[in-house]
Amino acid sequence: MSDSGPHDFRDHKAHMKWQSEKNEWMKQNAGVPSIPLEMAGGSKASSSSLVMQKALSNPLVPAGMLATTGCLVGMFVSALKQHRSMRTQWFMRGRIFFQGLTVVAMVTGAWMAGNAHAGPTMKPVLGKQ
């Protein structure tokens, strides 16, 4: 038997042993889903197209990020240049509000994505079955 790993298919006996161990493990861990092939192989797409795809799949997250950033910039301008404390306070409250909405949008998007990929044998993450 060679000392190469189970991925080396030249050693048929070791490969078949690895296959049987893998099948046994899958039987014992039936509730644990495997990594989808499109995620396991990595992405061949460019980073800019991936960012655009993610932004279009859940547009509330980038909108919330922009609103939060706008409130931060407004808060700094109001506090450092204009010295208007009430306006600065409103920008701080707006930042907290938009940051909270962004977190809610991310959690909702993750929940919807998890339920969208749930097959007929898998249970939904939350809610009715």
C-alpha positions in Angstrom: 0.0 0.0 0.0 1.4 3.5 -0.9 1.8 6.2 1.7 -0.1 8.7 -0.4 -3.4 10.1 0.8 -6.9 8.8 0.0 -7.2 11.3 -2.9 -4.6 9.3 -4.9 -6.7 7.1 -7.2 -3.7 5.1 -8.4 -3.9 2.9 -5.3 -7.3 1.3 -5.8 -7.4 -0.6 -2.6 -6.7 2.5 -0.5 -9.3 4.5 -2.5 -12.0 1.9 -2.0 -11.2 1.9 1.8 -11.5 5.7 1.8 -14.8 5.5 -0.1 -16.2 3.0 2.5 -15.0 5.1 5.4 -16.6 8.2 3.8 -19.9 6.3 3.3 -19.9 5.1 6.9 -19.2 8.6 8.1 -22.1 10.0 6.0 -24.4 7.4 7.5 -23.4 8.4 11.1 -23.7 12.1 10.3 -26.8 12.2 8.2 -28.0 15.5 9.7 -24.9 17.3 8.7 -25.2 18.7 5.1 -22.1 18.5 2.8 -20.6 21.6 1.2 -22.3 22.4 -2.1 -20.0 21.9 -5.1 -20.3 25.5 -6.3 -18.9 26.6 -2.9 -16.3 23.9 -2.5 -14.5 24.7 -5.8 -14.1 28.4 -5.2 -15.3 31.1 -7.5 -14.0 31.8 -11.0 -15.9 35.1 -11.2 -14.2 38.4 -10.7 -14.6 40.2 -7.4 -16.5 43.1 -8.9 -19.1 40.9 -10.5 -19.4 38.9 -7.3 -20.0 42.1 -5.3 -22.7 43.3 -7.8 -24.4 39.9 -7.7 -24.5 39.9 -3.8 -25.7 43.5 -3.8 -28.5 42.7 -6.3 -29.6 39.6 -4.3 -30.2 41.7 -1.2 -30.3 45.4 -2.1 -31.3 46.6 1.4 -27.9 45.8 2.8 -25.8 48.1 0.5 -28.6 50.8 0.9 -28.3 50.5 4.7 -24.6 50.7 4.6 -24.7 53.9 2.5 -27.3 55.4 4.8 -25.2 54.5 7.8 -22.1 56.0 6.2 -24.0 59.1 5.2 -25.1 59.6 8.9 -21.5 59.1 10.1 -20.1 61.7 7.6 -23.0 64.1 8.5 -22.3 63.6 12.2 -18.6 64.4 11.8 -19.2 67.4 9.7 -21.9 68.7 12.1 -19.8 68.1 15.1 -16.3 69.2 13.9 -17.0 72.0 11.5 -20.4 73.4 12.4 -20.5 72.7 16.1 -24.2 72.0 16.1 -24.9 69.6 18.9 -28.6 68.9 18.2 -27.9 68.1 14.6 -25.0 65.9 15.6 -27.3 64.0 18.0 -29.9 63.4 15.2 -27.1 62.0 12.9 -26.0 59.7 15.7 -29.6 58.5 16.2 -29.9 58.0 12.4 -26.7 56.0 12.3 -28.0 53.7 15.0 -31.4 53.3 13.2 -29.8 52.6 9.8 -27.2 50.3 11.3 -30.0 48.3 13.0 -32.0 48.1 9.7 -28.9 46.9 7.9 -28.4 44.1 10.5 -32.0 43.1 10.2 -31.7 43.0 6.4 -28.6 40.8 6.6 -30.3 38.4 9.0 -33.4 38.3 6.9 -31.4 37.7 3.8 -29.5 34.9 5.4 -32.7 33.3 6.7 -34.3 33.5 3.3 -31.2 32.1 1.5 -31.2 29.2 4.0 -34.8 28.4 3.4 -34.4 28.7 -0.3 -31.7 26.0 -0.4 -33.6 23.7 1.9 -34.5 20.6 -0.1 -37.5 18.4 0.4 -35.6 16.3 3.0 -34.3 19.3 4.9 -36.3 21.3 7.4 -36.5 25.0 7.1 -34.4 27.1 9.4 -37.2 28.9 11.1 -41.0 29.0 10.8 -43.5 26.4 9.8 -42.5 23.2 8.1 
